[in-house]
Amino acid sequence: MNSETAPLISALSQVELRVGNIEEARVFYSDTLGIEVESVFGQTMILKLGELSVLVQEARNRPIGCPLYFQVDGRMHEVAEALKERGIRFKSGPSCIVENFMGKSSWLAFFEDPWGNPLALMGDMEV
């Protein structure tokens, strides 16, 4: 692609999660994780994460999707501890996956929502 041609697709604007109960999902994502709820209508909820919308829908069939990575640059341990205090059990991490690259280290910590959707904290930390 040359510099005069704009990319055909340049951003991700929405992802979808399926959950077993929309009210329990609201409590988990809003109260436990602290994510802004933009709206709730029927069996659907929209979460706002920067420019990205997360469409959360109550559904009987809940295929396990790809992880959502929540950016927590500079605050990995602080956020992980706060989530542990709110009952989150991490499957792994926080773990350093890249040490001292260009003055930063990259960290990941994996957990799940109550319906088994994979979630992760992802953040760069100053060395």
C-alpha positions in Angstrom: 0.0 0.0 0.0 1.5 3.3 -1.0 1.4 6.5 1.2 -1.3 8.1 -1.0 -3.8 5.2 -0.6 -5.7 5.1 2.7 -6.3 1.6 4.2 -9.6 0.1 3.1 -10.3 -0.9 6.8 -8.6 1.2 9.4 -10.3 0.6 12.7 -12.4 -1.8 14.8 -15.5 -0.2 16.1 -17.5 -3.0 17.8 -17.1 -6.5 19.1 -19.8 -8.8 20.4 -20.0 -11.0 23.5 -22.7 -13.5 24.4 -23.7 -14.0 28.0 -26.2 -16.1 30.0 -27.9 -13.2 31.8 -27.8 -9.5 30.8 -28.3 -8.1 34.3 -25.5 -10.3 35.8 -23.3 -9.1 32.8 -24.1 -5.5 33.7 -23.0 -6.0 37.3 -19.8 -7.9 36.2 -18.7 -5.5 33.4 -19.8 -2.3 35.0 -19.5 -2.8 38.8 -16.7 -5.3 38.9 -14.5 -4.2 35.9 -15.6 -0.6 36.0 -16.5 -0.3 32.3 -18.9 2.4 31.2 -22.4 1.1 30.2 -23.5 3.2 27.3 -27.0 1.7 27.0 -29.2 -1.3 27.9 -32.2 -2.3 25.9 -34.0 -5.6 26.2 -31.4 -8.4 26.3 -28.6 -6.2 24.9 -26.1 -3.9 26.5 -23.5 -1.6 24.9 -20.2 -1.0 26.8 -18.0 1.9 25.8 -14.2 1.4 25.8 -12.7 4.5 24.2 -13.7 4.4 20.6 -14.7 0.7 20.7 -18.2 -0.5 21.5 -18.8 -3.9 23.0 -22.2 -5.3 22.2 -23.2 -7.7 25.0 -26.2 -9.9 24.2 -28.0 -12.5 26.3 -28.1 -15.7 24.4 -28.7 -19.4 25.0 -25.8 -20.4 22.7 -22.7 -18.8 23.9 -19.7 -19.7 21.7 -16.4 -18.9 23.4 -14.8 -16.2 21.4 -11.4 -14.6 21.1 -10.0 -12.8 24.2 -10.8 -9.1 24.7 -7.6 -7.4 25.8 -8.2 -4.4 28.1 -5.4 -1.8 27.9 -3.9 -0.9 31.3 -0.5 0.7 30.4 1.5 1.6 33.4 -1.1 0.2 35.8 -1.0 -3.6 35.3 -0.4 -4.6 39.0 -2.7 -1.9 40.4 -5.6 -3.0 38.1 -5.0 -6.7 38.7 -5.0 -6.2 42.5 -8.2 -4.1 42.3 -9.9 -6.8 40.2 -8.7 -9.6 42.6 -10.3 -7.6 45.5 -13.5 -7.6 43.4 -13.4 -11.4 43.1 -11.7 -11.9 39.8 -9.6 -15.1 39.6 -6.8 -14.9 37.1 -6.1 -18.0 35.1 -2.5 -16.7 34.5 -0.5 -13.6 35.2 0.2 -10.8 35.5 3.2 -12.1 33.6 5.9 -10.2 31.8 6.0 -11.4 28.2 8.6 -9.0 26.8 11.3 -7.6 29.1 13.0 -4.2 28.6 12.3 -3.5 24.9 12.8 0.2 24.1 12.6 1.0 27.8 9.3 -0.9 28.4 8.2 -4.3 29.4 4.9 -5.9 28.2 2.6 -7.7 30.6 -0.5 -9.9 30.2 -3.0 -11.3 32.7 -5.8 -13.7 31.7 -9.2 -14.2 33.3 -12.8 -15.0 32.2 -16.2 -13.5 32.6 -18.9 -15.6 34.4 -19.9 -17.2 31.0 -16.4 -18.3 30.0 -15.6 -15.5 27.6 -11.8 -15.0 27.7 -10.6 -11.6 28.9 -7.1 -10.2 29.5 -5.3 -7.2 30.9 -2.6 -6.0 28.6 -0.1 -3.3 29.4 3.3 -1.8 28.9 5.3 -0.9 32.0 8.2 1.5 32.1 11.5 -0.3 33.0 
